[in-house]
Amino acid sequence: MNISSNISSLQTNQNFLNTTAHNIRKPTANLTEEIPNLIVADKTAAVNISAIQTQDEMLGSLLDIKA
């Protein structure tokens, strides 16, 4: 994966979080579905952020080696 695909995934994940948060505010919200969705979205964001940080560190190391 590359950084741009991880960023795109983060944006998609943010849209999902916003939708889920909006759904929870509805009086007819099914919390047994929405709360697990929030947990999954949170974990997905954490994985994407970790991948971006690792890619950034690797790029920095490669640039240091090349310099």
For each residue, the residues with C-beta under 8 A, 3 or more apart:
1: 5 6 51 55
2: 5 6 55
3: 6 7 52 55 56
4: 7 8
5: 1 2 8 9
6: 1 2 3 9 10 48 51 52 55
7: 3 4 10 11 52
8: 4 5 11 12
9: 5 6 12 13 44 48
10: 6 7 13 14 45 48 49 52
11: 7 8 14 15
12: 8 9 15 16
13: 9 10 16 17 41 44 45 48
14: 10 11 17 18 45
15: 11 12 18 19
16: 12 13 19 20 37 41
17: 13 14 20 21 38 41 42 45
18: 14 15 21 22
19: 15 16 22 23
20: 16 17 23 24 34 37 38 41
21: 17 18 24 25 38
22: 18 19 25 26
23: 19 20 26 29 34
24: 20 21 29 31 34 35 38
25: 21 22 29
26: 22 23 29
27:
28:
29: 23 24 25 26 34
30: 33 34
31: 24 34 35
32: 35 36
33: 30 36 37
34: 20 23 24 29 30 31 37 38
35: 24 31 32 38 39
36: 32 33 39 40
37: 16 20 33 34 40 41
38: 17 20 21 24 34 35 41 42
39: 35 36 42 43
40: 36 37 43 44
41: 13 16 17 20 37 38 44 45
42: 17 38 39 45 46
43: 39 40 46 47
44: 9 13 40 41 47 48
45: 10 13 14 17 41 42 48 49
46: 42 43 49 50
47: 43 44 50 51
48: 6 9 10 13 44 45 51 52
49: 10 45 46 52 53
50: 46 47 53 54
51: 1 6 47 48 54 55
52: 3 6 7 10 48 49 55 56
53: 49 50 56 57
54: 50 51 57 58
55: 1 2 3 6 51 52 58 59
56: 3 52 53 59 60
57: 53 54 60 61
58: 54 55 61 62
59: 55 56 62 63
60: 56 57 63 64
61: 57 58 64 65
62: 58 59 65 66
63: 59 60 66 67
64: 60 61 67
65: 61 62
66: 62 63
67: 63 64
